[in-house]
Amino acid sequence: MSCHEIEALRLGLMNVLGVGDQSTRDHAEKELEGHLEGPIEALVEAESLTEIERHLDAALVDLEEEVAGMDTDDPEYDYTRGRLLEVRNAERTIQRLTTQGESIVDGLGESHDMLHETFPVEE
């Protein structure tokens, strides 16, 4: 059993943030062998938080459909529901990260404006 959505998200975030080492990437890629299609593949290849949000949402829809189609007596049911909860948590985490990033960009813009007001440039 593996949580492909979370491993794919890790790889996508490694791309976007420029972090992680090759051994971490190799391990995640090995876990995803044979599952690189659709939203999972798109998450792995994501290059922006916007892409990650979009593809994570698509993965969540697929996972919700999978859970809805399962029999509650299926031995995999509880695990799959747990995956669903973790992917929902990850989705909220990415939304917070995006909001924080936007706040940093806005703050830098305000700092820039304040510097120009404090130290006007004569042309």
Beta strands, then each sheet from edge to edge (+ up, - down):
end
